[in-house]
Amino acid sequence: MESRENEPAMLSRNNVRMEQRNLILGRTALFDGASEKDMTPLIDMTLEAGPAAASMARKSLSAIADKVPSETFEDVRLLVSELVTNSVRHSGLRSGDDVRVGFVVRMNKSCLRVEVADAGKGFEKTVTPAMPDQQSGWGLQIVERLSDRWGVGGESDAGSTVWFEIDL
């Protein structure tokens, strides 16, 4: 695994505008050595922060099923489910609020990148070892193991972005 330290901020108060149905993400990071213009946006949607969000995000991935190897596709589905679920459960957002979870999938010939953003409280990037009998708390360990890179964008009053990349 490559180092994930010193990743550029992905979200700040100045480059985020939340509207009732829109979440606009400022994207300035490099994607596997490529600029954003080299990454084709395949999915860009907002999800209601509620129980159906992870399922809707997984279903939307059918748009990339023929663009990545099947094993990679299943890993992406699992990782998307984890990040969207974490966003809904731990961001402080509530079902029915006028806040949304932003979900973006970008790809170039060598890398697939997924970003999940919300207006929640954010968190520090840490992976705490889960105990074998622990019923929850495995999500970020799964992200750490299955992705090639992952990180947390800039936390602010506007929220946070969590992203992962998988090399193709």
Secondary structure, DSSP 8 states (H G I E B T S, - for coil): ----TT------GGG-EE-SS-EE----S-BTTB-GGGSEEEEEEEEESSTTHHHHHHHHGGGGTTTS-HHHHHHHHHHHHHHHHHHHHHS---TTSS-EEEEEEEE-SSEEEEEEEESS-----------TT-SS--HHHHHHHH-SEEEE---BTTBEEEEEEEE-
